[in-house]
Amino acid sequence: MSTTKTRERVAEHKTKVHKTSAQARFDARLSISQKRVFEEAARIKGFKSLSEFVIHTTMEVATNIIERHKAILVSENDKEIFFNALANPPKPNKSLVQAAKYYQKVVVVK
């Protein structure tokens, strides 16, 4: 997923969150060194709070993970369809039979 698309999805999520009144709480324990790293990163990126930084960053990463997973599922499905078509090809229709005969007559040199 492109960075622009990810930012758009995160912004879209923020808009949806602010429009709804229902909220959930998420607590996490972390080491002092982890908290310092997060706080420094939040400050560097200009976030107002550590919570805002964690929510924004986690949402961005989660969205990327989901999009990559969906792409893998789609490609797995496409691969299955492709190999199934190779293993179990449909019978040629009338047009394909005519094209093969024409090819044999005109293109193949005897």
N, C-alpha and C positions, 0 to 999 in steps of 0.2 A: 504494500500500500504506500502511496506517495505521502511525503510529509505534509503537503498541502491538504490532501484528503483527510489525513489523520487529524490535523488541526481543525478542519471543518467539522468532523464528527465530534471531537471533544467540545468545540464551541456549541454545537447543536445539543449535546448532552447537558452542558451548563445551562443553556436556555430552558430546557425541559425541567431540570432540577429546580430552577428558580421559580418556574410557573406553578409547580405543585407545592402543596402545603405539607404533604406527608414526607417525613424524613426518617432515615435510619441512622443508627450509630454504629461505628466500627472502632474498636479499641485494639491497640497492638502494643506489645512489649518489645522494646529494642534496647540494644546496649547504648551506653553513653557515647561511645565512639560513632555508632551508626547515627545517633541523633545529631551529633555535631556535624557529620558529613551532610546530612539532610538539611540542617539549618544553613550551613554554608552555601549549599547549592541553591536553596530557596532564596537566600539573600542575593546571590550572584544573578539569578534569573529575575529578580525583582518581585517576588511574590510577597504579599502582605503578611502571610502567616505560614507556619510550617504545615498546618492542616491543608491550606489552599495548595501548597506545593505538592504535598503527598497525593491529594485527590486528583489534581491535574495530571501529574506524572503517571500515576497508577492507571488512570483512565486512558491515557494515551497508549501506554504499553499494553493494557488489556485489549483495547480496540485493535491494535496491531496483531496480537496473538490470535484473536478471533478471526480477523480477515485472512491471515495466513492459513489458519485451520480450514476455513471455508474454501479457500483456493485449492488446498490439498484434496479436500473431499470432492470438489468438482473435477479435478484432474484424475483422481482415482476412478470416478464414475465414467469419465470420458475414456480412460484406458480400458476399463471393463467392456464398454460398448464397442470400442475398436477391435479388441482381441476377440470378442464374441462374433463380430462380423467376419473376421478372418477365419475363425474356426467353423462357423456355420454360415457360409455365404448364401444369400438368397439366390433363387434360380434367375437366370437372365431373362429380362423381358423381351418383347418382340423387337423393340428398337435396338437393344444391345446386340441381339443375334444378327440383325441386319447390318449393323455397324461392323461387327466382326467379319461377316462375309465380305463386305465391301473392302475392308482392310486386307483380307487375304487375297482378294482379286486384284486390287490396285497397288498396294504397297509392297507386299511380300514378293520378292523376286524368286522365281522358280528355276 
